[in-house]
Amino acid sequence: MRVSIVGLFVLTAAMAGVASSRPAPHKAAAPDSVIIALDTHLDTPEHFGRPGWDIMQRHTFATDLSQVDYPRMVEGHLDGGFFALYTPQGALTPEGYAKARDYALVREVHIREMAAAHPDKFALAFAADDAARIKASGKRIVFQSIENSYPMGEDLTLFTTFYKLGVRLAGPVHFMNNQFADSATDKPRWHGLSPAGRDWVKEANRLGVIIDASHASDDVFDQMLALSKTPIILSHSGVKAIFDHPRNIDDERLKKLAAAGGVIQINSVYLSGGMSMNPAGAKIDTIDTLSPAEQKKVALDFNAYAKAHPVANRASFDTFMRALLHAIKVVGVDHVGIGCDWDGGGGVTGMEDVADLPKVTAALRKAGYSTADIAKIWGGNVLRVMREVEAYRDSLKTTKPAT
């Protein structure tokens, strides 16, 4: 998710949360090696095309507005995740669709070029079983996702194109309504999925792509849950019990998600009500078009403004953990994961980038969860959904037509 539409919104402010009860002690814990730590929403590909930016170098948000790179992934014990093909919403016209298609394809090329440039450190992943193999090789796992299916235009054969290029997780919509669905942050147009959106769900099931309901309206969530033949996920969402925002989900829908086998990946955005518009943020979405010197100036301007205009009660790591523990309390460890929205607006006081992620594991251990539980939360649950999606896809290939 990009937090900005016309500029970058810095989401802040802590809010008192719902206390989570301590789980019962577990008889045995699996070894740490079973944990495959995956974040299901990394907007980091927006940096891959930046002149002079190198994922192998350690960066800081203060110097270049990035939160993910190889050194910080190693420091944060992040094995990989879903690198997003994010496309800003544009006009619902043939010209708009064509521009968006090309934009998304270029970003996909950037992901592949990054992995190809560092074959000893990163590897593309296309199936659930690839994750353990890649981790065992000592490399970082690169799954691909689509945030906003707007680039598919009115031609769903493009879904097959993106699948063949490696996309294994996709959401239909972003901050604004599009040809497939209503957004959680826009006025209803379709009152859920459009006719094309219903076909989009069927095509995702057929191809073997995990359906992502983050950014979708409640009506879209309900309809996708009913239509999909496989579990769906929320790749980077929060819970209304912590902060009541349209991008977050209520407990009743959370229970329905879990009952259908789905997973919520807890976000580090929308944890509170405060937000501030940073004037320098408008340049971030196009930072890959700037020279290194211009990029540095944008970062300096952004951080100077943020320092001069601090927002009171910025959300903290404790707020994030309250959201995570609340979700676990409501639906259990089998249906909760982590999708912080790094490089897309994520981060809270005390957890500013992926180097801070060991704090999450430590907090879960302190709350009484076993290594086996933590392995589910960090990656096991989304990989389980992926396997179910793959199994359904494969079943369509082996089903004999009726005679």
C-alpha positions in Angstrom: 0.0 0.0 0.0 1.2 3.5 -0.7 -0.2 5.7 2.0 -0.2 8.7 -0.3 -2.6 9.6 -3.0 -1.7 13.3 -3.5 1.1 13.2 -1.0 2.4 10.9 1.7 0.3 10.7 4.8 2.2 9.9 8.0 -0.1 7.9 10.2 0.4 8.4 13.9 -1.1 8.4 17.4 -1.3 5.6 19.8 -4.6 4.3 21.0 -5.5 2.2 24.0 -6.1 -1.3 22.8 -7.8 -4.5 23.8 -5.8 -6.5 26.2 -4.8 -10.0 25.0 -5.1 -13.0 27.4 -2.1 -15.1 27.9 -2.4 -18.5 26.1 -2.1 -21.8 27.9 1.5 -23.2 28.1 2.5 -25.5 25.3 4.0 -28.9 26.0 6.7 -28.7 23.3 8.2 -26.1 21.0 9.5 -26.7 17.5 13.1 -25.6 16.8 13.7 -22.0 15.5 14.8 -23.4 12.2 11.1 -24.1 11.4 10.3 -20.4 11.3 10.2 -18.9 7.8 9.7 -15.2 8.4 7.6 -13.7 5.6 6.1 -10.2 5.4 3.1 -10.3 2.9 3.3 -6.7 1.8 6.7 -5.1 0.8 6.4 -2.0 -1.3 10.2 -2.0 -1.7 10.1 -2.5 -5.5 9.4 1.2 -5.8 13.1 1.6 -4.9 14.5 -0.9 -7.3 14.5 1.5 -10.3 16.0 4.4 -8.4 19.3 5.6 -9.9 22.1 4.8 -7.4 19.9 2.8 -5.0 21.4 -0.6 -4.1 19.5 -3.2 -2.1 22.8 -4.7 -0.9 23.7 -1.5 0.9 22.3 -0.6 4.3 20.1 2.4 4.1 18.1 4.4 6.6 14.7 6.1 6.3 16.3 9.4 7.4 18.7 9.4 4.4 16.7 7.8 1.6 13.1 7.0 2.9 13.6 3.2 2.6 12.8 0.6 5.2 14.0 -2.7 3.5 17.4 -3.8 2.2 19.5 -6.9 2.4 21.5 -6.0 5.5 18.4 -4.9 7.4 16.6 -8.1 6.3 19.5 -10.2 7.7 19.5 -8.1 10.9 15.8 -8.4 11.3 15.7 -12.2 10.5 13.3 -11.5 7.7 13.5 -14.4 5.3 11.6 -12.6 2.5 8.1 -11.9 1.5 5.7 -10.7 -1.1 7.2 -7.8 -3.1 4.4 -5.7 -4.5 3.6 -4.5 -8.0 1.9 -1.4 -6.8 0.2 0.8 -9.5 -1.4 4.2 -8.7 -5.0 4.4 -9.6 -5.7 6.4 -12.8 -8.5 6.9 -15.3 -10.8 4.0 -16.1 -10.2 4.5 -19.9 -8.3 2.5 -22.5 -5.5 5.0 -22.3 -5.4 4.8 -18.5 -5.4 1.0 -18.6 -2.6 0.8 -21.1 -0.4 3.2 -19.1 -1.0 1.2 -15.9 -0.3 -2.1 -17.6 3.1 -0.8 -18.8 3.8 0.7 -15.4 3.2 -2.6 -13.6 5.2 -4.6 -16.1 8.2 -2.4 -15.7 8.0 -2.8 -11.9 7.8 -6.6 -12.4 11.0 -6.3 -14.5 12.6 -4.4 -11.7 11.9 -7.2 -9.2 13.4 -9.8 -11.6 16.4 -7.6 -12.3 17.0 -7.2 -8.6 16.9 -11.0 -8.0 19.0 -11.7 -11.1 21.7 -9.2 -10.0 22.1 -10.9 -6.7 21.6 -14.6 -7.3 23.6 -15.6 -4.2 21.4 -13.5 -1.9 17.8 -13.5 -3.4 15.7 -16.1 -5.3 12.3 -15.8 -7.0 9.6 -18.0 -5.5 6.6 -19.4 -7.4 5.2 -22.0 -5.0 4.7 -22.6 -1.3 7.4 -25.3 -1.2 9.9 -22.9 -2.7 10.1 -20.9 0.6 11.8 -23.6 2.7 14.1 -24.6 -0.1 15.3 -21.0 -0.7 15.7 -20.4 3.1 17.8 -23.5 3.4 20.0 -22.2 0.6 20.7 -19.1 2.7 18.9 -16.7 0.3 16.0 -14.3 0.7 12.6 -15.4 -0.6 11.0 -13.2 -3.3 7.4 -13.9 -3.9 5.4 -11.3 -6.0 2.0 -9.7 -5.5 -0.2 -7.2 -7.2 -1.6 -4.3 -5.2 -4.4 -2.9 -7.3 -5.5 -5.0 -10.3 -6.3 -1.8 -12.2 -3.4 -2.6 -14.7 -5.4 -5.6 -16.0 -7.9 -3.1 -17.6 -10.8 -4.9 -19.1 -8.8 -7.8 -20.4 -8.5 -10.6 -17.8 -6.1 -12.5 -20.0 -3.5 -10.1 -18.4 -4.1 -12.0 -15.2 -2.5 -15.0 -16.8 0.4 -12.8 -18.0 1.1 -11.6 -14.5 0.8 -15.1 -13.1 3.3 -16.5 -15.7 5.7 -13.7 -14.6 5.4 -14.8 -11.0 2.5 -13.2 -9.3 1.0 -15.4 -6.6 -1.1 -12.9 -4.5 -3.4 -10.2 -5.8 -5.9 -7.6 -4.6 -8.5 -6.1 -6.9 -8.5 -2.5 -5.7 -6.5 0.2 -3.9 -7.6 3.6 -2.4 -10.1 4.4 -5.1 -12.8 2.3 -6.8 -11.9 0.7 -10.1 -13.3 -1.5 -12.8 -13.3 -4.6 -10.5 -14.4 -3.4 -7.0 -15.2 -0.7 -4.5 -12.4 0.5 -2.3 -12.7 0.8 1.5 -11.7 4.4 1.2 -14.0 5.5 -1.6 -17.8 6.0 -2.0 -19.6 2.8 -3.1 -20.0 2.4 -6.9 -20.6 -1.3 -7.3 -21.7 -2.0 -3.8 -19.1 -4.7 -3.8 -17.6 -6.4 -6.8 -18.4 -5.4 -10.3 -19.4 -8.1 -12.8 -15.8 -8.0 -14.0 -14.7 -8.3 -10.4 -16.6 -11.5 -10.0 -14.8 -12.9 -13.0 -11.6 -11.7 -11.5 -12.2 -13.9 -8.4 -12.9 -16.9 -10.6 -9.8 -16.3 -12.6 -7.7 -16.0 -9.4 -9.0 -19.3 -8.3 -8.3 -20.9 -11.7 -4.8 -19.7 -11.9 -3.8 -20.4 -8.3 -3.4 -16.9 -7.0 -4.2 -16.0 -3.4 -7.0 -13.4 -3.2 -6.1 -10.4 -1.1 -8.9 -8.3 0.4 -6.8 -5.5 1.9 -8.0 -2.1 0.6 -11.4 -3.6 -0.5 -14.7 -2.5 1.0 -16.6 -4.6 3.5 -19.0 -5.5 0.8 -16.2 -6.7 -1.5 -14.7 -8.7 1.4 -18.1 -10.4 2.0 -18.6 -11.2 -1.6 -15.1 -12.5 -2.2 -15.3 -14.7 0.8 -18.6 -16.1 -0.5 -17.4 -16.5 -4.1 -13.8 -17.8 -3.7 -13.3 -21.6 -3.8 -10.1 -21.1 -1.7 -9.3 -19.2 1.5 -8.5 -15.5 1.1 -6.2 -13.3 3.1 -5.8 -9.6 4.2 -2.2 -9.0 3.3 -1.8 -5.8 5.2 -4.8 -4.8 7.3 -5.7 -4.0 10.9 -8.5 -4.6 13.4 -11.2 -2.1 14.2 -11.1 -3.1 17.8 -7.8 -1.2 18.1 -8.7 1.6 15.7 -12.0 2.1 13.8 -10.9 2.9 10.2 -12.4 1.7 6.9 -9.1 -0.1 6.1 -9.5 -2.3 9.2 -11.7 -5.3 9.8 -14.3 -5.9 12.5 -14.2 -8.9 14.7 -17.2 -10.6 13.2 -15.7 -10.5 9.7 -12.4 -11.6 11.2 -14.1 -14.7 12.5 -15.7 -15.3 9.1 -12.3 -15.0 7.5 -10.9 -17.6 9.8 -13.9 -19.9 9.5 -13.2 -20.0 5.7 -9.5 -20.8 6.4 -8.2 -17.3 5.7 -5.5 -15.2 7.4 -5.2 -11.6 8.5 -1.7 -10.2 8.1 -1.4 -7.4 10.7 -0.4 -4.0 9.4 1.7 -1.3 11.1 -0.5 1.5 9.7 -4.0 2.6 10.8 -3.3 2.0 14.4 -4.5 5.4 15.4 -6.3 8.5 14.2 -3.6 11.1 13.8 -2.2 11.9 10.4 -0.3 14.7 8.8 0.5 15.6 5.3 4.1 16.1 4.5 4.6 18.5 1.5 7.7 16.6 0.4 5.7 13.4 0.3 4.2 14.2 -3.1 7.6 13.4 -4.7 8.0 10.0 -3.1 5.8 8.1 -5.6 8.1 9.3 -8.4 11.4 9.1 -6.6 12.8 6.6 -9.0 12.7 9.3 -11.7 15.1 11.5 -9.8 18.9 11.7 -9.7 20.7 10.5 -6.5 21.2 14.1 -5.5 17.5 14.9 -6.0 16.5 11.8 -4.1 18.7 12.9 -1.2 17.1 16.3 -1.2 13.6 14.8 -1.1 14.6 12.7 1.9 16.1 15.6 3.7 13.1 17.8 3.1 10.7 15.1 4.2 12.5 14.4 7.4 13.1 18.1 8.2 9.4 18.8 7.9 8.5 15.7 10.0 11.0 16.9 12.7 9.6 20.4 12.7 6.0 19.3 12.7 5.8 16.2 14.9 2.4 14.6 15.3 1.4 13.9 18.9 0.8 10.4 20.1 2.4 8.6 17.2 1.5 4.9 17.2 4.0 2.8 19.1 5.3 -0.8 18.9 3.1 -1.6 21.9 0.1 -0.5 19.8 1.1 -2.8 17.0 1.5 -5.7 19.4 -2.0 -5.0 20.9 -3.4 -5.3 17.3 -1.5 -8.5 16.7 -2.4 -10.1 20.0 -6.1 -9.0 19.7 -6.3 -10.7 16.3 -4.8 -13.9 17.8 -7.2 -13.7 20.7 -10.2 -13.5 18.4 -9.2 -16.2 15.8 -6.2 -18.1 17.1 -2.6 -18.5 15.9 -3.7 -20.4 12.7 -5.3 -17.3 11.1 -2.9 -14.4 11.9 0.3 -13.2 10.2 2.3 -10.1 9.6 2.2 -7.6 6.7 3.7 -4.4 8.0 3.5 -2.4 4.8 7.2 -1.5 4.7 8.1 1.2 2.2 4.4 1.9 1.8 3.7 3.9 5.0 4.4 1.3 7.6 6.5 1.7 10.8 5.8 2.9 14.3 7.8 4.3 17.1 10.0 1.5 18.3 9.7 -0.5 15.0 10.9 1.8 12.2 12.2 -0.7 9.7 12.7 -4.4 9.2 15.8 -4.5 11.4 13.4 -4.1 14.3 11.4 -7.2 13.6 13.0 -9.4 16.2 11.1 -7.3 18.7 7.9 -9.0 17.4 9.2 -12.5 18.0 10.4 -11.5 21.5 7.0 -10.0 22.4 5.2 -13.1 21.2 7.5 -15.3 23.3 6.9 -13.0 26.3 3.2 -13.4 25.7 3.6 -17.1 26.1 3.5 -18.3 22.5 5.7 -21.3 21.4 8.1 -21.4 18.5 5.6 -23.6 16.6 2.9 -20.8 17.1 5.4 -18.1 16.0 6.3 -20.1 12.9 2.7 -20.1 11.9 2.3 -16.4 12.4 5.6 -15.5 10.7 5.0 -17.4 7.5 3.4 -20.8 8.1 -0.2 -19.6 7.8 0.2 -17.8 4.5 2.1 -20.7 3.1 -0.7 -23.0 4.2 -3.2 -20.9 2.3 -0.9 -20.9 -0.7 -0.8 -24.7 -0.7 -4.7 -24.8 -0.6 -4.8 -22.4 -3.5 -2.3 -24.5 -5.4 -4.3 -27.7 -4.6 -7.5 -26.2 -5.9 -5.8 -25.0 -9.1 -4.4 -28.5 -9.7 -7.7 -30.1 -9.0 -9.2 -28.2 -11.9 -6.6 -29.7 -14.2 -7.3 -33.2 -13.2 -11.1 -33.0 -13.1 -12.7 -34.8 -16.0 -15.5 -33.0 -17.8 -19.0 -34.4 -17.4 -20.2 -36.7 -20.2 
